[in-house]
Amino acid sequence: MDSAPDHLRRLRDLESRHEEVLRKLDELEKRIVRVLAEQSANDKARIELARDAGGPPRPMGMQ
C-alpha cells in the first residue's frame, strides 16, 4: 500500500499534468479559432471573386 507522501506526490504529478493539458487545450482552441477565421475570410473572398466573374461560387476543391 502506498504511503501518504507517495499519494501526495502522485496527486501533485496529476495536478501538474492536468494544468499542462488545460494549457494545450487552450492553445488548440486558439489555433482552431484562427483557422476558422482564415477559412471564413477565404470563403468570402472566393464568393466575391465568383460574383465578380459572373458565375456561382464553386465548392472548395473544385476550382
Short mmCIF file of the C-alpha atoms (twelve columns), coordinates in Angstrom:
data_MODEL
# 
_entry.id   MODEL 
# 
loop_
_atom_site.group_PDB 
_atom_site.id 
_atom_site.type_symbol 
_atom_site.label_atom_id 
_atom_site.label_alt_id 
_atom_site.label_comp_id 
_atom_site.label_asym_id 
_atom_site.label_seq_id 
_atom_site.Cartn_x 
_atom_site.Cartn_y 
_atom_site.Cartn_z 
_atom_site.pdbx_PDB_model_num 
ATOM 1  C CA . MET A 1  0.000   0.000  0.000   1 
ATOM 2  C CA . ASP A 2  1.255   3.492  -0.839  1 
ATOM 3  C CA . SER A 3  2.273   5.848  1.899   1 
ATOM 4  C CA . ALA A 4  0.799   9.308  2.394   1 
ATOM 5  C CA . PRO A 5  3.865   11.047 0.847   1 
ATOM 6  C CA . ASP A 6  3.520   8.798  -2.227  1 
ATOM 7  C CA . HIS A 7  -0.117  9.769  -2.576  1 
ATOM 8  C CA . LEU A 8  0.739   13.448 -2.264  1 
ATOM 9  C CA . ARG A 9  3.497   13.117 -4.860  1 
ATOM 10 C CA . ARG A 10 1.128   11.335 -7.249  1 
ATOM 11 C CA . LEU A 11 -1.538  13.980 -6.631  1 
ATOM 12 C CA . ARG A 12 0.910   16.788 -7.395  1 
ATOM 13 C CA . ASP A 13 2.003   14.957 -10.550 1 
ATOM 14 C CA . LEU A 14 -1.598  14.590 -11.686 1 
ATOM 15 C CA . GLU A 15 -2.324  18.248 -10.941 1 
ATOM 16 C CA . SER A 16 0.732   19.267 -12.953 1 
ATOM 17 C CA . ARG A 17 -0.336  17.092 -15.894 1 
ATOM 18 C CA . HIS A 18 -3.873  18.456 -15.639 1 
ATOM 19 C CA . GLU A 19 -2.574  22.029 -15.853 1 
ATOM 20 C CA . GLU A 20 -0.439  21.092 -18.853 1 
ATOM 21 C CA . VAL A 21 -3.437  19.520 -20.613 1 
ATOM 22 C CA . LEU A 22 -5.515  22.636 -19.934 1 
ATOM 23 C CA . ARG A 23 -2.768  24.840 -21.419 1 
ATOM 24 C CA . LYS A 24 -2.585  22.636 -24.511 1 
ATOM 25 C CA . LEU A 25 -6.369  22.700 -24.907 1 
ATOM 26 C CA . ASP A 26 -6.299  26.495 -24.676 1 
ATOM 27 C CA . GLU A 27 -3.603  26.635 -27.378 1 
ATOM 28 C CA . LEU A 28 -5.622  24.282 -29.599 1 
ATOM 29 C CA . GLU A 29 -8.760  26.359 -29.127 1 
ATOM 30 C CA . LYS A 30 -6.886  29.494 -30.201 1 
ATOM 31 C CA . ARG A 31 -5.498  27.696 -33.272 1 
ATOM 32 C CA . ILE A 32 -8.963  26.409 -34.212 1 
ATOM 33 C CA . VAL A 33 -10.464 29.891 -33.912 1 
ATOM 34 C CA . ARG A 34 -7.649  31.342 -36.037 1 
ATOM 35 C CA . VAL A 35 -8.029  28.659 -38.736 1 
ATOM 36 C CA . LEU A 36 -11.814 29.091 -38.835 1 
ATOM 37 C CA . ALA A 37 -11.417 32.864 -39.172 1 
ATOM 38 C CA . GLU A 38 -8.956  32.382 -42.047 1 
ATOM 39 C CA . GLN A 39 -11.274 29.878 -43.705 1 
ATOM 40 C CA . SER A 40 -14.209 32.264 -43.387 1 
ATOM 41 C CA . ALA A 41 -12.169 35.085 -44.921 1 
ATOM 42 C CA . ASN A 42 -11.089 32.790 -47.767 1 
ATOM 43 C CA . ASP A 43 -14.691 31.712 -48.376 1 
ATOM 44 C CA . LYS A 44 -15.841 35.326 -48.515 1 
ATOM 45 C CA . ALA A 45 -13.067 36.212 -50.957 1 
ATOM 46 C CA . ARG A 46 -13.893 33.190 -53.140 1 
ATOM 47 C CA . ILE A 47 -17.569 34.169 -53.226 1 
ATOM 48 C CA . GLU A 48 -16.696 37.757 -54.147 1 
ATOM 49 C CA . LEU A 49 -14.368 36.577 -56.925 1 
ATOM 50 C CA . ALA A 50 -17.049 34.274 -58.318 1 
ATOM 51 C CA . ARG A 51 -19.615 37.059 -58.150 1 
ATOM 52 C CA . ASP A 52 -17.224 39.421 -59.975 1 
ATOM 53 C CA . ALA A 53 -16.619 36.750 -62.622 1 
ATOM 54 C CA . GLY A 54 -20.357 36.356 -63.107 1 
ATOM 55 C CA . GLY A 55 -20.646 32.749 -62.014 1 
ATOM 56 C CA . PRO A 56 -21.807 30.871 -58.976 1 
ATOM 57 C CA . PRO A 57 -19.221 30.164 -56.279 1 
ATOM 58 C CA . ARG A 58 -17.726 26.700 -56.515 1 
ATOM 59 C CA . PRO A 59 -17.220 24.420 -53.540 1 
ATOM 60 C CA . MET A 60 -13.673 24.167 -52.227 1 
ATOM 61 C CA . GLY A 61 -11.521 21.763 -54.204 1 
ATOM 62 C CA . MET A 62 -13.431 22.218 -57.488 1 
ATOM 63 C CA . GLN A 63 -11.514 25.172 -58.810 1 
# 
